[in-house]
Amino acid sequence: MTDQHQARTVEARFQIIDFTETVYDQPDVGPKLTRVQIRKSYSGVIEGSGVVEVLTAQGDSGAGFVASERVEGILDGRRGSFVIQHGGVMQGDTQSTYGTIVPGSGTGELVEISGQATEAQQEVLTLTYTL
């Protein structure tokens, strides 16, 4: 376990177990809007699962998303859960993502967790957190 007040950065690997996309608005011109439900399995530094609800805007030259993800399992030897608020935009091969652990969302032994999260690589969550 880490010092409770020292920030730690880890790369958590995951696999997508389920990906269900529903288009809820597809105009003749402009980006389509979708809702995506994702289930993840984490292994390594996080042993557990994630459930994600995503809203996207997908156009010909760019896309954007916002998402809420609950991560449940064991992180740094501590069992509990927390919620990450994600978002990002993509244009061509360039993407910019952000994520923040929602204040007060931690449960169990992760009740005091706070920090940032990004998904700059496919199926890798980079998490900087304090407990």
Secondary structure, DSSP 8 states (H G I E B T S, - for coil): ---TTS-EEEEEEEEEEEEEEEEEE--SSS-EEEEEEEEEEEESSEEEEEEEEEEEEE-SS-EEEEEEEEEEEEETTEEEEEEEEEEEEEETTEEEEEEEE-TT---GGGTT-EEEEEEEETTEEEEEEE-
